[in-house]
Amino acid sequence: MTIGRNAPCPCGSGKKYKKCCLANDEAAARVTALAAARAAEEEREAEEAARLAEWERQPQEWQPLPTDESPDEATKSTARGPDWPPLSDADQQLVDAWWEEVGPVYTGRGGRKPHGWLLERVLAFLDQQPRLFRYLYLHEEFLFELGAALARAECTGDYLALLRRLRDEQPEMYFECFGYYDEDLLTEALRTGRREEIPACLRLFQEHPVKHIDHFARVVDLLAWRGYEPELKALLEPTARKIDDSPEVLAGEFGLEWLTNLAMFPFLEAGDASPAAMDRLREAAMVPGYLSDDAANRHWLARAVILSSRSPAEAGLDLNATGYKWLHDDVGWGFAGWLRRTRGLAWSSARLLADALLRYWAWKEERKKPTSPFGLSKERLDHYLAQCCGDFMCINGVRALSTLQAFHYFTDYLVANDCFNPADALRLQAAAASFYETIRSAVDSCDSGYRLCPTYQALIAARD
């Protein structure tokens, strides 16, 4: 939200904004912009150094295995990953010749060329030497760098077209990093509304759910966030139990939880809390195996129906209550139902946003305790986004943006129920909008969240 120079200052001093806080706000904005620019430059320099180091390492890895080395030792020393047949000397020369041409340009040491030149060289080798293409090992780094460069040049479509070809023509290579590639292709299918393309993006996740489990979880979030409930169910029905049982996955019950949510949604939509309806809900919700059939869960299911289908007053929910053990859980269901009724969101979208708030409320910040049951402050939101919405070394755009979306909608929810000052809600929403722009510079250029919601207005737009 932009504050006019002659408008009253939001600090409450009674002065005009230009006579009060404008200078300080402008100075703070300049400091923030400078810090972001410096961080981006440092990141670019680090990436460049990593590419140079990789280029210096690669020629040794491409050499034929020493004849006096045992198979076990050779495997340890090369650590290439895929168990592909070794190349003949003639074939290896073709692979090396491609890298001798492309490598210096890729690393920046052989002169700069348009990003399209690298794509042209990839496509040429794919056309001319399809049998040898996988031995370029482009899946290890090159394709990610190329995709990012094309995205920055607003040529993401060219990169996605290449991925589709590789999925069809180079399945062995594609399989090595399918989690990254299929997430990108799924995002494009969701962005363009090409629903018929989604099954192809999910096939390898269904067949190998644990191989790229982090990407699997992000795909679940994407489908739920955008309201693609049939596709979400098709992905999880054959995989959720395998993931939960896998010793390789921590906190693997998320798939079973979503199957339980999907079973509940028709009952939430109906809003029928009669004993017969509750019996049917209980039976459906127990099928995935996430819930145990006990009195506490039966009560929880009944509360979910009542809270999500009625106003807080009608459901007996006091939004100003403090010290109530189940306040956040109850508010989560009430908020989800409100989103469904007033914003036209699918139940899965509404539930994902409610879950985002539940994580936000459960977060224990070391600096100080929240000043309200819902922790509604710019400072707390800033700290939470920085500390709890990351994946490895970058921000998870879908998780961060869904948190901002939930935060924005929740302030509207409280205002609509006479539990929050509209002026305070506007200030917090303006803060959320500013974080949206700040996060943009911290995510990958191919980030799914920003591809689906390229503006803050698109993020908070109702879907009714």
C-alpha positions in Angstrom: 0.0 0.0 0.0 1.5 3.4 -1.0 1.1 6.3 1.4 0.6 9.7 -0.1 3.1 12.4 0.8 0.3 14.6 2.2 -1.6 11.8 3.9 -1.6 11.5 7.7 1.4 9.6 8.9 0.5 6.0 9.8 2.6 6.3 13.0 -0.2 8.3 14.5 1.7 11.5 15.2 -1.0 13.6 13.4 1.5 15.1 11.1 1.6 14.7 7.3 3.6 11.7 6.1 6.1 14.0 4.3 6.8 16.0 7.5 7.1 12.9 9.7 8.3 9.4 8.7 8.8 9.7 4.9 12.5 10.5 5.1 13.2 7.6 7.4 11.1 5.2 5.3 13.0 6.2 2.1 16.3 5.8 3.8 15.4 2.4 5.1 14.2 1.4 1.6 17.6 2.5 0.1 19.5 0.5 2.7 17.4 -2.6 2.0 17.8 -2.2 -1.8 21.6 -1.8 -1.4 21.9 -4.9 0.8 19.8 -6.9 -1.7 22.0 -5.8 -4.6 25.2 -6.7 -2.7 23.8 -10.1 -1.7 22.8 -10.9 -5.3 26.3 -9.9 -6.5 28.0 -12.1 -3.9 25.7 -15.0 -4.8 26.5 -14.5 -8.5 30.3 -14.5 -7.8 30.0 -17.6 -5.7 28.1 -19.4 -8.4 30.7 -18.4 -11.0 33.5 -19.7 -8.8 31.7 -23.0 -8.4 31.3 -23.3 -12.1 35.0 -22.7 -12.7 35.9 -25.3 -10.1 33.6 -27.8 -11.8 35.0 -27.1 -15.2 38.6 -27.7 -13.9 37.5 -31.0 -12.3 35.5 -32.4 -15.2 38.3 -33.3 -17.7 39.8 -35.7 -15.2 36.4 -37.4 -14.6 35.9 -37.9 -18.4 39.2 -39.9 -18.8 38.8 -43.6 -19.3 39.2 -45.7 -16.1 42.7 -46.8 -15.3 43.2 -50.4 -16.3 45.0 -51.3 -13.1 42.1 -50.2 -10.9 39.6 -52.7 -9.6 35.9 -52.3 -10.4 35.1 -51.4 -6.8 37.9 -48.8 -6.6 36.9 -47.4 -10.0 33.3 -47.0 -8.8 34.5 -45.1 -5.7 36.8 -42.8 -7.6 34.4 -41.8 -10.4 31.1 -41.8 -8.4 29.2 -41.0 -11.6 25.9 -42.3 -10.3 24.2 -44.0 -13.3 25.4 -47.4 -14.2 25.8 -46.8 -17.9 28.0 -48.8 -20.3 31.5 -47.3 -20.8 32.1 -45.4 -24.1 34.5 -46.4 -26.8 37.4 -44.1 -27.5 35.7 -42.8 -30.6 32.5 -42.0 -28.8 34.3 -40.4 -25.9 36.1 -38.1 -28.3 32.7 -36.9 -29.6 31.6 -36.1 -26.1 34.9 -34.4 -25.2 34.8 -32.4 -28.5 31.3 -31.0 -27.5 32.6 -30.0 -24.1 35.7 -28.4 -25.6 33.5 -26.2 -27.7 30.7 -25.5 -25.1 32.6 -25.7 -21.8 34.6 -22.4 -22.0 31.4 -20.5 -23.0 29.4 -22.2 -20.2 32.0 -21.2 -17.6 32.4 -17.7 -19.0 36.1 -18.2 -19.8 35.7 -18.5 -23.5 33.8 -15.3 -24.3 30.1 -14.5 -23.8 27.5 -15.7 -26.2 23.7 -15.3 -26.0 22.0 -17.8 -23.8 20.3 -19.3 -26.9 23.7 -20.4 -28.2 24.1 -23.0 -25.4 20.6 -24.2 -26.1 21.4 -24.6 -29.8 24.5 -26.6 -29.0 22.4 -28.9 -26.7 19.7 -29.4 -29.3 22.3 -30.1 -32.0 24.0 -32.9 -30.1 20.6 -34.3 -29.1 19.6 -34.4 -32.8 23.0 -35.7 -34.1 24.1 -38.0 -31.3 21.0 -39.1 -29.4 22.8 -42.4 -28.3 25.6 -40.4 -26.7 23.6 -37.5 -25.3 23.3 -38.9 -21.8 27.1 -39.1 -21.5 27.3 -35.3 -21.6 26.0 -35.6 -18.0 24.1 -32.3 -18.4 21.6 -33.4 -15.7 24.2 -32.9 -13.0 24.4 -29.1 -13.3 24.3 -27.8 -16.8 20.5 -28.1 -17.4 19.8 -26.2 -14.1 22.1 -23.4 -15.1 20.6 -23.3 -18.6 17.1 -23.2 -17.3 17.9 -20.4 -14.9 19.5 -18.4 -17.7 16.6 -18.9 -20.0 14.2 -17.9 -17.3 16.0 -14.7 -16.6 15.8 -13.9 -20.3 12.0 -14.7 -20.2 12.6 -17.8 -22.4 11.4 -20.4 -20.0 9.2 -21.9 -22.7 12.3 -23.0 -24.6 13.7 -24.7 -21.5 10.4 -26.5 -20.9 10.3 -27.7 -24.5 13.7 -29.2 -24.1 12.6 -31.0 -20.9 9.7 -32.5 -22.7 12.0 -33.8 -25.4 14.4 -35.3 -22.9 11.5 -37.0 -21.0 10.5 -38.7 -24.2 13.8 -39.3 -25.9 16.3 -39.6 -23.1 14.4 -41.4 -20.3 17.6 -42.8 -18.6 19.1 -39.3 -18.2 15.8 -37.6 -17.4 15.2 -40.1 -14.6 18.3 -39.1 -12.7 16.8 -35.7 -11.8 13.1 -36.1 -12.7 12.0 -34.4 -9.5 13.4 -31.1 -10.6 12.2 -31.4 -14.2 8.7 -32.6 -13.6 8.1 -30.0 -10.9 8.9 -27.4 -13.6 6.7 -29.0 -16.2 3.9 -29.4 -13.7 4.1 -25.7 -12.7 3.7 -24.8 -16.4 0.7 -27.1 -16.8 -0.9 -25.4 -13.7 0.0 -21.9 -14.9 -1.5 -22.5 -18.4 -4.5 -24.6 -17.3 -3.4 -27.5 -19.4 -4.8 -30.2 -17.1 -4.3 -33.0 -19.6 -0.5 -32.6 -19.2 -0.5 -33.2 -15.5 -0.6 -37.1 -15.5 2.7 -37.2 -17.4 4.3 -34.9 -14.8 3.2 -37.2 -12.0 4.0 -40.6 -13.5 7.6 -40.9 -12.2 6.6 -39.5 -8.8 4.0 -42.3 -8.6 6.5 -45.0 -9.6 9.4 -43.7 -7.5 7.9 -41.6 -4.7 11.0 -41.6 -2.4 13.7 -40.9 -5.0 13.1 -37.1 -4.9 11.0 -36.9 -1.8 11.5 -33.2 -1.3 10.2 -32.5 -4.8 7.4 -34.9 -4.2 6.3 -32.9 -1.2 6.5 -29.7 -3.2 4.4 -31.2 -5.9 1.8 -32.1 -3.3 1.8 -28.5 -2.1 1.4 -27.2 -5.6 -1.5 -29.4 -6.4 -3.2 -28.6 -3.1 -2.5 -24.9 -3.4 -4.0 -24.6 -6.8 -7.0 -26.8 -6.0 -6.3 -29.8 -8.2 -7.8 -32.3 -5.9 -8.4 -35.3 -8.3 -4.8 -35.1 -9.4 -3.6 -34.9 -5.8 -5.6 -38.0 -4.9 -4.3 -39.8 -7.9 -0.7 -39.0 -6.8 -1.2 -40.0 -3.2 -3.3 -43.1 -3.3 -0.5 -45.4 -4.6 2.3 -43.6 -2.7 1.3 -42.2 0.7 1.6 -45.5 2.6 5.0 -46.3 0.9 6.3 -42.9 1.9 5.1 -43.2 5.5 6.6 -46.7 5.8 10.0 -45.7 4.2 13.0 -45.6 6.6 14.5 -43.0 4.2 11.8 -40.4 4.9 11.3 -38.3 8.0 7.8 -37.0 8.8 6.5 -39.0 5.9 2.9 -39.0 7.1 2.0 -35.9 5.1 0.5 -38.0 2.2 -1.8 -39.9 4.6 -2.8 -36.6 6.2 -3.8 -35.2 2.8 -5.7 -38.3 1.8 -7.6 -37.8 5.1 -8.3 -34.2 4.2 -9.6 -35.2 0.8 -11.9 -37.7 2.3 -13.3 -35.0 4.7 -13.9 -32.3 2.1 -17.3 -33.5 0.8 -18.6 -33.6 4.3 -17.3 -30.1 5.1 -19.0 -28.9 1.9 -22.3 -30.4 3.0 -22.0 -29.0 6.5 -24.2 -31.8 7.9 -23.3 -32.5 11.6 -26.1 -35.1 12.2 -25.1 -38.4 13.8 -25.7 -40.3 10.6 -23.5 -37.9 8.6 -20.8 -38.1 11.3 -20.8 -41.8 11.1 -20.2 -41.7 7.3 -17.5 -39.1 7.8 -15.8 -41.2 10.4 -15.7 -44.2 8.2 -14.3 -42.3 5.2 -11.7 -40.4 7.3 -10.4 -43.7 8.8 -9.6 -45.4 5.4 -6.2 -43.7 4.8 -5.0 -44.9 8.2 -3.8 -41.5 9.4 -6.4 -41.2 12.2 -7.2 -43.7 14.9 -10.9 -44.4 15.6 -11.2 -43.0 19.1 -13.4 -40.5 20.9 -10.9 -37.6 20.5 -10.7 -37.9 16.7 -14.5 -38.4 16.4 -14.9 -35.1 18.3 -12.2 -33.4 16.1 -14.1 -34.5 12.9 -17.4 -33.1 14.2 -15.8 -29.8 15.2 -14.2 -29.6 11.7 -17.6 -29.9 10.0 -19.3 -27.4 12.4 -16.4 -24.8 12.3 -15.8 -24.9 8.6 -19.5 -24.6 7.6 -20.7 -21.9 9.9 -19.7 -18.4 11.1 -17.6 -18.2 14.3 -20.7 -17.0 16.2 -22.8 -19.9 14.9 -20.1 -22.4 15.6 -19.5 -21.1 19.2 -16.0 -20.0 18.4 -14.6 -17.0 20.3 -11.8 -15.4 18.3 -10.8 -13.3 21.2 -10.3 -16.2 23.6 -6.9 -16.7 25.2 -5.5 -19.8 26.9 -7.9 -22.1 25.0 -5.9 -25.2 24.1 -7.5 -25.9 20.7 -8.0 -22.3 19.7 -5.6 -22.4 16.7 -6.9 -25.7 15.5 -10.5 -24.5 15.6 -9.7 -21.2 14.0 -7.8 -23.1 11.2 -11.0 -25.0 10.3 -13.2 -21.8 10.6 -10.7 -19.9 8.4 -10.6 -22.6 5.8 -14.4 -22.7 5.6 -14.6 -18.9 5.3 -12.0 -19.0 2.4 -14.2 -21.6 0.7 -17.3 -19.5 1.1 -16.0 -16.0 0.5 -12.9 -16.4 -1.7 -14.1 -19.3 -3.9 -11.0 -21.4 -3.0 -11.0 -25.1 -3.4 -11.0 -27.0 -0.1 -7.5 -28.2 -0.6 -6.3 -24.6 -1.2 -8.2 -23.3 1.9 -6.8 -26.1 4.0 -3.2 -25.5 2.8 -3.5 -21.9 3.8 -4.9 -22.8 7.2 -2.0 -25.2 7.7 0.4 -22.3 6.8 -1.1 -20.3 9.6 -0.9 -23.3 12.0 2.8 -23.5 11.4 3.2 -19.8 11.8 1.3 -19.9 15.1 3.3 -22.9 16.4 6.7 -21.3 15.6 8.5 -20.4 18.8 10.5 -17.2 18.2 13.4 -16.6 20.5 13.2 -12.9 20.4 10.0 -12.4 22.3 6.5 -14.0 22.7 3.7 -13.0 20.4 1.6 -10.0 21.6 -1.6 -11.7 20.5 -2.9 -15.3 20.1 -2.2 -15.0 16.4 1.1 -13.2 16.4 0.1 -10.6 13.9 3.1 -8.3 13.5 5.3 -7.3 10.6 8.5 -8.2 12.6 7.3 -11.7 13.5 6.2 -12.4 9.9 9.6 -11.2 8.6 11.5 -13.5 11.0 9.3 -16.4 10.3 9.7 -16.1 6.5 13.4 -15.9 6.8 13.8 -18.9 9.2 11.0 -21.3 8.3 10.3 -21.0 4.6 13.6 -22.2 3.2 14.8 -25.2 1.2 18.5 -25.8 1.7 20.1 -22.6 0.6 17.1 -20.7 -0.9 13.6 -19.7 -0.1 10.8 -22.2 -0.9 8.6 -19.8 -3.0 5.4 -21.8 -2.7 5.7 -22.1 1.1 6.6 -18.4 1.5 3.9 -17.1 -0.9 1.2 -19.3 0.6 2.1 -17.9 4.0 1.8 -14.4 2.8 -1.5 -15.2 1.1 -2.8 -16.8 4.3 -1.6 -13.8 6.4 -3.4 -11.4 4.1 -6.6 -13.3 4.0 -6.6 -14.0 7.8 -6.5 -10.2 8.6 -9.6 -9.9 6.3 -11.2 -12.8 8.2 -10.7 -11.1 11.5 -12.0 -7.8 10.2 -15.0 -9.5 8.8 -15.8 -11.0 12.2 -15.2 -7.7 14.0 -12.1 -8.9 15.7 -9.5 -6.6 14.1 -9.1 -3.0 13.3 -9.3 -2.4 9.5 -6.5 0.2 9.6 -4.2 -2.3 11.3 -5.2 -5.0 8.7 -4.2 -2.6 5.9 -0.8 -1.9 7.5 -0.1 -5.7 7.9 -1.2 -6.4 4.3 1.1 -3.6 3.0 3.9 -5.3 4.9 3.0 -8.7 3.4 3.1 -7.0 -0.1 6.6 -5.6 0.6 7.8 -9.1 1.7 6.5 -10.5 -1.6 8.8 -8.2 -3.5 11.7 -8.9 -1.2 11.4 -12.7 -1.4 11.4 -12.5 -5.3 15.1 -11.6 -5.2 15.9 -14.6 -2.9 14.2 -17.4 -4.9 15.4 -19.3 -7.9 14.5 -17.7 -11.3 12.4 -20.8 -12.1 10.5 -20.7 -8.8 7.1 -22.2 -9.0 5.4 -19.8 -6.7 6.3 -16.7 -8.7 5.6 -18.4 -12.0 2.0 -19.1 -10.8 1.5 -15.7 -9.0 3.8 -13.2 -10.7 2.2 -10.2 -8.8 1.0 -9.8 -5.3 -2.4 -8.9 -6.7 -2.5 -12.2 -8.5 -1.6 -13.9 -5.2 -4.5 -12.5 -3.3 -7.1 -12.5 -6.0 -10.3 -14.4 -5.2 -11.2 -17.3 -7.4 -15.0 -17.1 -7.3 
